[in-house]
C-alpha cells in the first residue's frame, strides 16, 4: 500500500430518492461516516420517463432539478445532524440500480432504503435495493424504516 492509499478516507455511498426509507438511509450513512471518519457520497439518480406516443410533459417538468431538490433535503439533514461529516452529492442521469452499483466500486459501504418511491405496499425489498444487494462491489446495508 502506498502512502497516498494509506491516507485516503473510506467512502460510504447512499442512494437517495426522497422517500422516507432513503432519508433514513442518509441519516444512518451520515452517522456511520462520522464513526468511521469516512466521506459520505449522496447519489440521486434521475431519468426521463419512457413515453410512447404523443404525450406531452408539463412545461415545468425537470427530473434533474427534482433530483437536485432531493439532494438539498439530504444535504440539510447531514449538515444539521452531522456537521463534521465530509460529503459530496451527485445527481446522475440513469437507472438508480446501475448507478449505485457502479458507485459501489471502491466504496467501503453502500446504504440504500428497503423501498423507494416506486414500491408496492407490502414489499420488503424494492427492485433497486435487491439489485444492489446482488451486484454491488462492496458490502450493502439495506435499511428498513419502522
Secondary structure as a PSIPRED ss2 file (coil, helix, strand):
# PSIPRED VFORMAT (PSIPRED V4.0)

   1 X C   1.000  0.000  0.000
   2 X C   1.000  0.000  0.000
   3 X H   0.000  1.000  0.000
   4 X H   0.000  1.000  0.000
   5 X H   0.000  1.000  0.000
   6 X H   0.000  1.000  0.000
   7 X H   0.000  1.000  0.000
   8 X C   1.000  0.000  0.000
   9 X C   1.000  0.000  0.000
  10 X C   1.000  0.000  0.000
  11 X E   0.000  0.000  1.000
  12 X E   0.000  0.000  1.000
  13 X E   0.000  0.000  1.000
  14 X E   0.000  0.000  1.000
  15 X E   0.000  0.000  1.000
  16 X C   1.000  0.000  0.000
  17 X C   1.000  0.000  0.000
  18 X C   1.000  0.000  0.000
  19 X C   1.000  0.000  0.000
  20 X H   0.000  1.000  0.000
  21 X H   0.000  1.000  0.000
  22 X H   0.000  1.000  0.000
  23 X H   0.000  1.000  0.000
  24 X H   0.000  1.000  0.000
  25 X H   0.000  1.000  0.000
  26 X H   0.000  1.000  0.000
  27 X H   0.000  1.000  0.000
  28 X H   0.000  1.000  0.000
  29 X H   0.000  1.000  0.000
  30 X H   0.000  1.000  0.000
  31 X H   0.000  1.000  0.000
  32 X H   0.000  1.000  0.000
  33 X H   0.000  1.000  0.000
  34 X H   0.000  1.000  0.000
  35 X H   0.000  1.000  0.000
  36 X H   0.000  1.000  0.000
  37 X C   1.000  0.000  0.000
  38 X C   1.000  0.000  0.000
  39 X E   0.000  0.000  1.000
  40 X E   0.000  0.000  1.000
  41 X E   0.000  0.000  1.000
  42 X E   0.000  0.000  1.000
  43 X E   0.000  0.000  1.000
  44 X E   0.000  0.000  1.000
  45 X E   0.000  0.000  1.000
  46 X E   0.000  0.000  1.000
  47 X C   1.000  0.000  0.000
  48 X C   1.000  0.000  0.000
  49 X C   1.000  0.000  0.000
  50 X C   1.000  0.000  0.000
  51 X C   1.000  0.000  0.000
  52 X C   1.000  0.000  0.000
  53 X C   1.000  0.000  0.000
  54 X C   1.000  0.000  0.000
  55 X C   1.000  0.000  0.000
  56 X C   1.000  0.000  0.000
  57 X C   1.000  0.000  0.000
  58 X C   1.000  0.000  0.000
  59 X C   1.000  0.000  0.000
  60 X C   1.000  0.000  0.000
  61 X C   1.000  0.000  0.000
  62 X C   1.000  0.000  0.000
  63 X H   0.000  1.000  0.000
  64 X H   0.000  1.000  0.000
  65 X H   0.000  1.000  0.000
  66 X H   0.000  1.000  0.000
  67 X H   0.000  1.000  0.000
  68 X H   0.000  1.000  0.000
  69 X H   0.000  1.000  0.000
  70 X H   0.000  1.000  0.000
  71 X H   0.000  1.000  0.000
  72 X H   0.000  1.000  0.000
  73 X H   0.000  1.000  0.000
  74 X H   0.000  1.000  0.000
  75 X H   0.000  1.000  0.000
  76 X H   0.000  1.000  0.000
  77 X H   0.000  1.000  0.000
  78 X H   0.000  1.000  0.000
  79 X H   0.000  1.000  0.000
  80 X H   0.000  1.000  0.000
  81 X H   0.000  1.000  0.000
  82 X C   1.000  0.000  0.000
  83 X C   1.000  0.000  0.000
  84 X C   1.000  0.000  0.000
  85 X C   1.000  0.000  0.000
  86 X C   1.000  0.000  0.000
  87 X E   0.000  0.000  1.000
  88 X E   0.000  0.000  1.000
  89 X E   0.000  0.000  1.000
  90 X E   0.000  0.000  1.000
  91 X E   0.000  0.000  1.000
  92 X E   0.000  0.000  1.000
  93 X E   0.000  0.000  1.000
  94 X C   1.000  0.000  0.000
  95 X C   1.000  0.000  0.000
  96 X H   0.000  1.000  0.000
  97 X H   0.000  1.000  0.000
  98 X H   0.000  1.000  0.000
  99 X H   0.000  1.000  0.000
 100 X H   0.000  1.000  0.000
 101 X H   0.000  1.000  0.000
 102 X H   0.000  1.000  0.000
 103 X H   0.000  1.000  0.000
 104 X C   1.000  0.000  0.000
 105 X C   1.000  0.000  0.000
 106 X C   1.000  0.000  0.000
 107 X C   1.000  0.000  0.000
 108 X C   1.000  0.000  0.000
 109 X E   0.000  0.000  1.000
 110 X E   0.000  0.000  1.000
 111 X E   0.000  0.000  1.000
 112 X E   0.000  0.000  1.000
 113 X E   0.000  0.000  1.000
 114 X C   1.000  0.000  0.000
 115 X C   1.000  0.000  0.000
 116 X C   1.000  0.000  0.000
 117 X C   1.000  0.000  0.000
 118 X C   1.000  0.000  0.000
 119 X C   1.000  0.000  0.000
 120 X C   1.000  0.000  0.000
 121 X C   1.000  0.000  0.000
 122 X C   1.000  0.000  0.000
 123 X C   1.000  0.000  0.000
 124 X C   1.000  0.000  0.000
 125 X C   1.000  0.000  0.000
 126 X C   1.000  0.000  0.000
 127 X H   0.000  1.000  0.000
 128 X H   0.000  1.000  0.000
 129 X H   0.000  1.000  0.000
 130 X H   0.000  1.000  0.000
 131 X H   0.000  1.000  0.000
 132 X H   0.000  1.000  0.000
 133 X H   0.000  1.000  0.000
 134 X H   0.000  1.000  0.000
 135 X H   0.000  1.000  0.000
 136 X C   1.000  0.000  0.000
 137 X C   1.000  0.000  0.000
 138 X C   1.000  0.000  0.000
 139 X C   1.000  0.000  0.000
 140 X E   0.000  0.000  1.000
 141 X E   0.000  0.000  1.000
 142 X E   0.000  0.000  1.000
 143 X E   0.000  0.000  1.000
 144 X C   1.000  0.000  0.000
 145 X C   1.000  0.000  0.000
 146 X C   1.000  0.000  0.000
